[in-house]
Amino acid sequence: MGRFLRVLAMALGLGTGLLSSASAAEIVTLRWFGHAFFLVTSAQGVRVALDPFTDIGYPMPEVAADVVTVSHEHGDHNGADGLAGAPEILRGLKAGGADWNSISYRMKDVRIVALPAYHDDVQGRRLGLNSIFIVEAGGLRLAHLSDIGHTLSEATLTAMGRIDVLLIPVGGKFSIDGRQAKEIMTRLSPRITIPIHYKTPVTADWPIEDESEFLAGLNNVRRLDTLTVSLTPGTLPTEPEVWVMRYR
Ligand SMILES: [Zn+2]
């Protein structure tokens, strides 16, 4: 079996026995700092930073974390050293980037697994490997697709299972574009989809697109006016929504 399938199968086997004790009162907060960088904080206070950037132009936030995920080793995703709190670093890729790490991690009420993916649509031959991180907290399952460059195979969709909150790149060029992102969103049908990795005033000179292709034709888009959102299973939108977050 190829390495991709073995890593996937491991994650699948670990996909049972998830946190079943979560109650609706357990609030998870989510903050976006721009690009692919998020901070998830669980009800028990576990702070999970996802794909922190190095200095790519966004305001550099003062973020303290207990654990940080790095989907792949590009500077707009692997700024783990810039975080306070001496977090445990979960790297999706092995040193050299030619293979994935098998990750199944737990801290208090948070569980994190990684699934193998690619940065392009030619099995990584152009832009290398990528990882999908799934964070489970408070009965919610969040998936961070980082710089994924392809639509998802049936095996990957099965391994991902139910996804409540999908963080998905829409900028194209280095990742899937808005059209492909919509395809994945339709397949996964999360309650909340949050576009990431698109052109903003900060990345105005990057050869990526803004969020408009992704948002075109969607009638369930909410532009949030707060920086941090609170999530619980009981307060998820009943119909799928797309949330455009603010980074400042
Ligand atoms: Zn990137």
Residues whose N, C-alpha, C, O or C-beta is under 5 A from the ligand:
A	BS01	ZN	D76 D147
